[in-house]
Amino acid sequence: MEEMSQVKGNRLDPWLDSYATRAHGLRASETRSLFAVASRPEVVSLAGGMPNLKDLPLDRIADATAEMIRKDGGKALQYGNGQGLPRLREHVTEVMALEGIDAGADDVIITTGSQQAVDIVTELFIDPGDVILAEAPTYVGSLSIFSTYQADVQHVAIDAHGVIPEALEEAILRTKREGRTIKFFYCLPNFHNPAGVTLSEERRPLVIDICRRHHILIVEDNPYGLLGFEGQTYTALKTLAPDDVIYLGSFSKIFAPGYRVGWAVAPPAVKEKMKLASEAAILCPSSVGQYSISMYLEQFDWKKQIGEFRTMYRERRDTMVGALEEYLPVCRWNVPDGGFYVWVGLPEGIDAREMLPRAVTNLVAYVSGTAFYAGGKAGQDHLRLSFCYPEPVDIREGVRRLSQVISRDLENYRLFGPTSYRDSLGITAPGPDQV
């Protein structure tokens, strides 16, 4: 016993042998690991997807919040309903109606951001080894959740028009031939994170038809759908197939992320299980957050505010694309019609993850494409640039700094070749906690 105690005492974590198997899959995401570095004032961060809140009327919101606390504080600061505040759920139906979703308040369950909704759905449907289909690339936060529940994520190719229906069908057939169980298809159809693309209207019914024929649930994650730069919206998959889709929404991008309020609309039986799972985990979502957002939606012109966000983000998108054209013509990129991100393809031989420490040394940060693939085994030839938070002048400067790093790496690659190039720089690929 004494010998065992000494062995445990020499470990960094004396409880290592006590963890559940799924806990060993927990890893810091590359995005989160960047925050400590990217938050330094001298670093231009093109990494984080933080909404820009500068145009919110903060003084008016503060006054209205204070009045809300005086009026409803006894309820807002108390435990609440596990499904969410009824009047907020009514407001959510009004928000979704802008994208053509016809749902009632009882169809909505409020969650702690849409991230919790992804976690609940994964908890309810995934046994270790079950397959989740997801676009290639896909949102890093959801990949972390899928890994925690020991899902096997199989990626489906996308192009400039979103997920490729033929690739989706082939992935399903291949997985079935292997005798494996697909539990759901997770997708971000509008202004994709990280790829910035949008699933075309023509492909949407095709995706629905494929999943219906193979009895595969669709999880439609839609945090950016109202941020089309020209005010455009797209037909929700939920509208096309109400009984086959779990729809996830969030106030983080169209109002403010600090409240951590999102929602889900699911088929009735699924919604009830989601409610039970949420209550088991957190009892109820934040009451004060729900009251605050409900107050905002009732007292402020939130549709006009979303319009102002669109204009601001469009200006930043244009600045980033212009800077890429000026400083990085050796790269390729999409021009998103909404959302927060540009997905940049690198010249042959340049590895986004290996280059990141040198970019940070040159005072610019981005997210390597490897963060957006299960296992980090792909995406080295891409990086994600976020234009949502920095000022336009900082976006230009960040791209200029990045171009310097890429130019140096590209020159070394051309001089030394693919193998000797890395040796010449003394490169070892960093882990997520090393950037």
Backbone torsions as a table, in degrees:
resi	resn	phi	psi	omega
1	MET	NA	-42.4	179.6
2	GLU	-63.9	-41.0	179.5
3	GLU	-62.9	-41.5	179.0
4	MET	-63.5	-40.0	179.4
5	SER	-61.6	-39.8	179.5
6	GLN	-66.6	-39.7	179.1
7	VAL	-62.1	-46.1	179.2
8	LYS	-63.4	-36.6	-179.0
9	GLY	-66.0	-24.7	179.7
10	ASN	-82.7	-9.2	-179.5
11	ARG	-83.8	152.0	173.0
12	LEU	-64.1	-33.2	179.6
13	ASP	-127.9	103.7	-178.0
14	PRO	-68.3	-9.1	-178.7
15	TRP	-104.9	17.2	-175.2
16	LEU	-56.0	-39.3	-176.9
17	ASP	-76.5	-8.4	-175.2
18	SER	-95.1	-13.9	-176.4
19	TYR	-67.3	151.3	168.7
20	ALA	-65.6	155.0	-178.2
21	THR	-56.0	-40.3	-176.3
22	ARG	-65.3	-24.0	-178.4
23	ALA	-68.0	-24.5	-179.0
24	HIS	-73.2	-13.5	176.9
25	GLY	-87.5	-3.3	-179.5
26	LEU	-72.2	126.7	178.6
27	ARG	-137.3	146.7	173.1
28	ALA	-66.6	132.5	178.8
29	SER	-71.8	153.4	179.5
30	GLU	-63.2	-33.2	180.0
31	THR	-66.3	-49.3	-178.7
32	ARG	-64.5	-36.7	-178.5
33	SER	-66.0	-22.7	179.5
34	LEU	-77.1	-22.2	-168.8
35	PHE	-58.5	-40.8	-177.6
36	ALA	-61.3	-39.2	179.5
37	VAL	-76.7	-47.6	-173.1
38	ALA	-67.9	-20.6	-179.1
39	SER	-80.3	-8.6	175.6
40	ARG	-63.2	135.5	-172.2
41	PRO	-61.4	-27.2	-177.9
42	GLU	-80.2	-11.1	-179.0
43	VAL	-94.0	128.4	171.3
44	VAL	-83.9	113.1	-177.9
45	SER	-95.0	114.9	170.3
46	LEU	-107.4	26.9	-172.2
47	ALA	-100.5	-57.2	-170.1
48	GLY	-75.1	147.2	177.7
49	GLY	-96.1	46.3	-177.9
50	MET	-79.1	129.6	175.3
51	PRO	-61.5	149.2	176.9
52	ASN	-93.7	115.5	-172.8
53	LEU	-100.3	12.2	-172.4
54	LYS	-64.4	-25.1	-177.5
55	ASP	-91.3	-1.7	176.4
56	LEU	-69.5	139.5	177.4
57	PRO	-77.4	76.8	-169.3
58	LEU	-63.1	-37.4	179.4
59	ASP	-63.4	-44.1	179.0
60	ARG	-67.1	-38.6	177.8
61	ILE	-64.4	-39.8	178.5
62	ALA	-61.6	-45.0	179.9
63	ASP	-64.5	-43.3	-178.9
64	ALA	-67.1	-35.2	178.1
65	THR	-67.2	-41.8	178.2
66	ALA	-61.1	-41.6	178.7
67	GLU	-66.1	-37.7	177.8
68	MET	-62.2	-41.6	179.5
69	ILE	-65.5	-40.9	178.7
70	ARG	-63.4	-38.0	-175.7
71	LYS	-83.5	-46.2	-171.8
72	ASP	-120.6	14.9	-174.9
73	GLY	-57.6	-34.6	180.0
74	GLY	-61.5	-30.9	177.2
75	LYS	-90.8	-41.4	-175.6
76	ALA	-65.2	-27.0	-178.0
77	LEU	-99.2	11.9	-177.9
78	GLN	-110.4	168.2	170.4
79	TYR	-56.6	153.3	-178.7
80	GLY	-128.6	-166.9	-179.9
81	ASN	-73.4	135.5	-179.3
82	GLY	-63.2	-28.1	178.8
83	GLN	-85.9	-17.7	179.7
84	GLY	116.7	159.9	-178.5
85	LEU	-59.1	122.9	-175.7
86	PRO	-55.6	-42.7	-176.5
87	ARG	-69.8	-30.5	175.3
88	LEU	-69.4	-37.9	178.2
89	ARG	-63.7	-33.0	173.7
90	GLU	-63.6	-43.1	178.6
91	HIS	-62.8	-38.3	180.0
92	VAL	-59.8	-38.9	179.0
93	THR	-63.8	-32.9	177.2
94	GLU	-68.8	-39.7	177.8
95	VAL	-63.9	-46.2	-178.2
96	MET	-67.7	-27.7	179.8
97	ALA	-61.5	-25.1	177.5
98	LEU	-63.6	-20.7	177.4
99	GLU	-110.7	16.6	172.7
100	GLY	83.5	13.3	-179.0
101	ILE	-88.7	123.0	179.4
102	ASP	-101.0	101.5	-178.6
103	ALA	-140.5	152.9	175.8
104	GLY	-97.8	165.1	-178.4
105	ALA	-60.1	-33.0	-178.8
106	ASP	-72.3	-14.9	177.4
107	ASP	-79.5	-13.7	-171.5
108	VAL	-97.6	138.3	169.3
109	ILE	-122.5	128.2	180.0
110	ILE	-82.2	137.7	-178.8
111	THR	-128.9	168.3	177.3
112	THR	-82.7	81.2	-171.5
113	GLY	71.8	161.8	177.7
114	SER	-69.2	-17.5	177.4
115	GLN	-61.2	-41.3	177.8
116	GLN	-65.3	-34.2	178.1
117	ALA	-63.2	-41.0	176.0
118	VAL	-61.1	-41.6	-179.8
119	ASP	-63.2	-44.0	-179.1
120	ILE	-63.5	-47.0	-179.3
121	VAL	-59.7	-43.0	-179.7
122	THR	-65.8	-41.6	177.6
123	GLU	-59.7	-41.3	-175.8
124	LEU	-72.4	-31.4	-169.8
125	PHE	-109.1	-20.2	-169.3
126	ILE	-103.8	123.2	162.8
127	ASP	-98.6	153.3	-180.0
128	PRO	-51.6	130.2	179.3
129	GLY	94.2	-14.5	176.5
130	ASP	-63.7	152.2	-176.6
131	VAL	-96.6	133.7	167.2
132	ILE	-112.9	127.9	172.2
133	LEU	-88.0	135.3	179.9
134	ALA	-146.2	151.1	179.5
135	GLU	-62.2	157.4	177.9
136	ALA	-118.5	103.5	7.5
137	PRO	-86.6	-179.5	176.8
138	THR	-148.1	175.1	-174.1
139	TYR	-63.9	127.8	-174.7
140	VAL	-64.6	-34.8	-179.8
141	GLY	-63.4	-39.8	177.8
142	SER	-70.1	-37.2	176.4
143	LEU	-58.6	-38.2	178.5
144	SER	-63.3	-41.9	177.9
145	ILE	-64.3	-46.7	-179.0
146	PHE	-59.5	-38.9	179.0
147	SER	-65.5	-40.6	-179.7
148	THR	-59.5	-39.0	179.9
149	TYR	-88.8	10.1	173.2
150	GLN	60.6	38.6	173.9
151	ALA	-79.5	155.1	172.8
152	ASP	-100.7	106.1	-178.4
153	VAL	-85.9	121.4	175.2
154	GLN	-108.7	122.2	-174.6
155	HIS	-84.9	148.8	178.6
156	VAL	-121.2	130.7	-174.0
157	ALA	-64.9	145.9	173.3
158	ILE	-123.6	165.0	171.6
159	ASP	-137.7	-160.1	-176.3
160	ALA	-64.6	-13.8	-179.1
161	HIS	-111.5	19.0	177.8
162	GLY	94.9	-162.3	-176.9
163	VAL	-61.1	140.6	-178.3
164	ILE	-87.4	115.7	-175.5
165	PRO	-55.0	-41.1	-179.9
166	GLU	-63.0	-36.8	178.1
167	ALA	-68.8	-35.7	177.2
168	LEU	-64.3	-46.8	179.3
169	GLU	-61.6	-43.6	-179.1
170	GLU	-63.8	-40.2	178.6
171	ALA	-62.5	-39.4	178.6
172	ILE	-65.2	-48.8	-178.1
173	LEU	-63.7	-41.5	179.4
174	ARG	-62.0	-44.1	-179.3
175	THR	-66.3	-39.2	178.1
176	LYS	-65.9	-38.7	178.0
177	ARG	-61.1	-30.0	178.8
178	GLU	-80.8	-1.1	178.7
179	GLY	73.2	28.3	-175.6
180	ARG	-109.2	159.3	-173.3
181	THR	-101.7	122.7	174.5
182	ILE	-96.3	124.3	-177.7
183	LYS	-94.9	-37.6	176.0
184	PHE	-164.6	163.2	174.3
185	PHE	-107.8	118.0	-179.2
186	TYR	-99.0	128.3	-177.6
187	CYS	-146.6	156.2	174.5
188	LEU	-121.7	88.8	-169.4
189	PRO	-73.1	-20.6	-173.6
190	ASN	-117.1	121.7	174.2
191	PHE	51.5	58.7	-167.4
192	HIS	-51.9	142.3	170.1
193	ASN	-107.8	110.3	17.4
194	PRO	-103.7	-7.2	-164.0
195	ALA	-77.7	-16.5	177.0
196	GLY	76.1	-1.9	-176.5
197	VAL	-87.0	165.9	178.8
198	THR	-127.3	135.8	177.5
199	LEU	-65.6	124.1	-175.9
200	SER	-65.8	153.6	178.3
201	GLU	-60.4	-34.1	-178.9
202	GLU	-66.9	-32.3	-176.7
203	ARG	-83.4	-21.6	-173.8
204	ARG	-58.6	-50.4	178.0
205	PRO	-65.5	-27.2	177.4
206	LEU	-66.9	-42.6	178.3
207	VAL	-62.8	-44.1	178.1
208	ILE	-59.3	-46.9	-177.4
209	ASP	-61.8	-43.4	-179.8
210	ILE	-61.2	-47.3	-177.3
211	CYS	-68.9	-35.3	177.7
212	ARG	-64.3	-45.7	-177.8
213	ARG	-61.3	-31.4	-178.2
214	HIS	-101.7	7.8	178.9
215	HIS	52.4	57.2	178.6
216	ILE	-119.1	124.3	177.8
217	LEU	-66.8	145.8	175.6
218	ILE	-110.1	131.7	172.2
219	VAL	-108.2	108.8	-175.2
220	GLU	-99.0	105.6	-178.0
221	ASP	-97.2	118.3	-169.0
222	ASN	-135.1	64.3	179.9
223	PRO	-77.2	-18.1	-172.0
224	TYR	-109.9	3.2	-168.2
225	GLY	-58.3	-27.7	-179.7
226	LEU	-93.3	7.1	-177.1
227	LEU	-107.2	34.1	170.4
228	GLY	-68.8	132.3	-170.0
229	PHE	-67.2	-21.2	176.2
230	GLU	-105.5	14.3	-179.9
231	GLY	80.7	7.6	-176.6
232	GLN	-77.5	145.4	171.8
233	THR	-126.0	167.6	-175.7
234	TYR	-127.6	157.1	-179.4
235	THR	-63.8	120.9	179.4
236	ALA	-68.4	141.4	174.2
237	LEU	-59.6	-32.6	177.7
238	LYS	-60.4	-35.9	178.5
239	THR	-66.1	-38.1	-177.9
240	LEU	-75.2	-28.5	-175.3
241	ALA	-147.4	74.7	-174.4
242	PRO	-56.7	-33.7	-175.4
243	ASP	-90.0	-3.1	-175.0
244	ASP	-117.1	3.4	-173.0
245	VAL	-131.5	135.8	165.4
246	ILE	-101.0	119.6	-176.4
247	TYR	-101.2	133.5	179.7
248	LEU	-120.0	133.3	177.7
249	GLY	-132.8	171.4	-175.7
250	SER	-155.4	147.8	171.3
251	PHE	-90.9	-0.7	-175.4
252	SER	-62.9	-37.6	-175.8
253	LYS	-94.7	-26.4	-177.6
254	ILE	-99.4	-5.0	172.6
255	PHE	-139.7	-88.8	-176.9
256	ALA	-154.2	135.0	-176.1
257	PRO	-76.2	-19.1	-174.1
258	GLY	-65.7	-22.6	177.7
259	TYR	-73.9	-21.2	-179.5
260	ARG	53.5	55.5	178.6
261	VAL	-123.2	122.2	173.5
262	GLY	-134.1	-169.8	-179.8
263	TRP	-157.1	165.9	174.7
264	ALA	-137.5	146.7	170.6
265	VAL	-124.7	118.0	-173.5
266	ALA	-130.7	162.5	171.2
267	PRO	-52.8	147.8	-169.4
268	PRO	-50.5	-47.3	-178.2
269	ALA	-66.6	-38.1	178.6
270	VAL	-66.7	-41.2	179.4
271	LYS	-58.6	-42.0	-179.8
272	GLU	-63.4	-40.6	178.0
273	LYS	-68.5	-36.7	176.6
274	MET	-62.6	-40.6	178.0
275	LYS	-61.6	-45.7	179.6
276	LEU	-63.1	-41.8	-179.7
277	ALA	-66.4	-38.5	178.4
278	SER	-65.9	-44.0	178.9
279	GLU	-62.3	-37.7	179.3
280	ALA	-65.5	-32.0	-176.3
281	ALA	-87.2	-42.8	-170.2
282	ILE	-132.8	5.2	-174.6
283	LEU	67.7	-58.6	179.1
284	CYS	-161.2	153.4	174.7
285	PRO	-68.3	164.6	-176.3
286	SER	-55.3	116.9	179.2
287	SER	-67.5	-44.0	-176.8
288	VAL	-66.7	-34.6	175.8
289	GLY	-64.1	-42.5	180.0
290	GLN	-66.5	-43.9	177.6
291	TYR	-61.9	-39.3	-178.9
292	SER	-64.9	-43.8	-179.8
293	ILE	-70.2	-38.7	176.5
294	SER	-61.2	-42.0	176.7
295	MET	-60.1	-44.9	-179.5
296	TYR	-61.2	-44.5	-177.7
297	LEU	-68.3	-28.7	-180.0
298	GLU	-81.3	-35.8	-168.8
299	GLN	-106.1	-11.3	-175.8
300	PHE	-120.6	156.4	177.4
301	ASP	-83.3	78.4	-173.2
302	TRP	-69.3	-27.6	176.8
303	LYS	-67.4	-41.0	176.2
304	LYS	-63.8	-38.9	179.7
305	GLN	-62.8	-41.4	176.8
306	ILE	-61.5	-38.6	176.7
307	GLY	-61.3	-38.8	177.8
308	GLU	-67.7	-38.0	175.0
309	PHE	-60.5	-43.9	-179.5
310	ARG	-58.4	-45.5	-179.0
311	THR	-62.1	-44.4	-179.9
312	MET	-62.7	-46.5	-178.0
313	TYR	-69.5	-33.2	176.9
314	ARG	-63.5	-41.2	177.0
315	GLU	-60.6	-42.0	-179.9
316	ARG	-70.1	-37.4	175.0
317	ARG	-59.0	-47.3	-178.9
318	ASP	-62.1	-38.5	178.5
319	THR	-64.0	-43.8	-178.7
320	MET	-66.5	-44.5	-179.9
321	VAL	-63.1	-40.6	177.2
322	GLY	-62.3	-40.9	178.9
323	ALA	-66.9	-39.2	177.0
324	LEU	-62.6	-42.0	178.9
325	GLU	-63.0	-37.2	-177.9
326	GLU	-77.7	-44.7	-170.3
327	TYR	-101.1	-24.6	-172.9
328	LEU	-130.6	53.9	178.1
329	PRO	-65.6	-14.4	177.5
330	VAL	-75.0	-12.0	-179.3
331	CYS	-98.9	173.8	174.8
332	ARG	-130.1	152.9	-176.4
333	TRP	-159.8	161.9	172.3
334	ASN	-90.5	162.0	172.4
335	VAL	-115.2	98.5	-174.0
336	PRO	-68.8	147.8	177.6
337	ASP	-92.0	1.0	179.6
338	GLY	-177.6	-179.3	176.8
339	GLY	82.1	-151.6	-167.8
340	PHE	-122.8	-9.0	-160.0
341	TYR	-130.8	147.9	167.7
342	VAL	-117.8	132.0	-177.5
343	TRP	-102.2	112.6	-169.4
344	VAL	-106.9	124.4	174.8
345	GLY	-89.7	134.0	-175.6
346	LEU	-92.6	158.8	174.8
347	PRO	-62.0	156.9	179.9
348	GLU	-54.6	133.8	175.8
349	GLY	94.1	-12.9	-178.8
350	ILE	-93.5	128.5	-176.5
351	ASP	-107.8	115.7	-174.5
352	ALA	-60.5	-39.1	-177.0
353	ARG	-72.8	-40.1	178.9
354	GLU	-69.0	-30.5	-176.9
355	MET	-77.9	-19.8	-170.7
356	LEU	-57.1	-45.1	179.1
357	PRO	-59.7	-34.7	179.8
358	ARG	-73.2	-31.8	175.5
359	ALA	-65.6	-44.3	179.6
360	VAL	-63.3	-38.9	175.7
361	THR	-59.8	-32.8	177.5
362	ASN	-89.6	13.6	170.4
363	LEU	67.5	41.1	170.8
364	VAL	-144.1	142.5	-178.1
365	ALA	-126.4	147.0	175.3
366	TYR	-145.1	-178.6	174.4
367	VAL	-113.9	126.6	178.2
368	SER	-64.2	144.2	177.9
369	GLY	-60.2	-21.8	-179.4
370	THR	-63.3	-23.1	-179.2
371	ALA	-65.9	-19.1	-169.6
372	PHE	-106.2	16.7	176.3
373	TYR	-127.7	141.5	179.3
374	ALA	-58.0	128.5	179.1
375	GLY	78.1	-3.8	-179.8
376	GLY	61.8	28.6	-174.1
377	LYS	-96.9	6.3	177.6
378	ALA	-146.2	175.2	175.9
379	GLY	89.6	5.6	-179.4
380	GLN	-62.0	-24.1	-175.7
381	ASP	-91.4	9.8	178.5
382	HIS	-134.0	159.0	170.0
383	LEU	-142.7	154.5	178.3
384	ARG	-102.9	128.3	174.4
385	LEU	-112.2	130.8	179.2
386	SER	-102.8	130.6	178.9
387	PHE	-109.0	4.5	-171.2
388	CYS	-72.3	-38.7	-169.0
389	TYR	-98.1	-43.9	-175.4
390	PRO	-67.7	154.5	171.8
391	GLU	-69.9	153.6	-178.6
392	PRO	-52.0	-40.7	-179.7
393	VAL	-63.6	-34.5	178.7
394	ASP	-74.6	-33.7	176.4
395	ILE	-60.6	-47.7	179.3
396	ARG	-60.4	-44.8	-178.6
397	GLU	-66.0	-38.5	178.6
398	GLY	-63.2	-43.5	178.7
399	VAL	-65.8	-38.3	177.0
400	ARG	-60.3	-45.4	179.0
401	ARG	-63.8	-41.5	178.8
402	LEU	-62.6	-38.0	-179.7
403	SER	-62.6	-34.0	177.9
404	GLN	-63.6	-42.4	-179.4
405	VAL	-67.0	-46.4	-179.5
406	ILE	-63.0	-40.5	-179.8
407	SER	-62.3	-43.0	179.4
408	ARG	-65.0	-44.0	179.5
409	ASP	-64.2	-40.4	-179.0
410	LEU	-66.4	-39.1	177.6
411	GLU	-63.1	-44.0	179.4
412	ASN	-65.3	-38.2	179.0
413	TYR	-63.0	-42.4	-179.3
414	ARG	-70.1	-31.5	179.5
415	LEU	-76.1	-42.6	-169.4
416	PHE	-105.1	-14.9	-178.0
417	GLY	85.5	171.1	-171.4
418	PRO	-64.2	-32.2	-177.6
419	THR	-88.8	-52.9	-176.9
420	SER	-67.9	-22.5	178.9
421	TYR	-57.5	-47.6	-178.9
422	ARG	-69.2	-38.1	177.7
423	ASP	-63.1	-37.5	-177.4
424	SER	-64.1	-28.9	-179.7
425	LEU	-95.8	-3.8	-176.6
426	GLY	64.2	37.4	-171.7
427	ILE	-82.4	131.6	160.0
428	THR	-126.5	134.2	-175.6
429	ALA	-64.4	127.5	-178.5
430	PRO	-77.3	149.5	168.6
431	GLY	-79.9	169.5	-178.3
432	PRO	-58.8	-27.8	-179.3
433	ASP	-89.9	7.8	-178.4
434	GLN	-107.4	-8.6	-175.0
435	VAL	-79.3	NA	NA
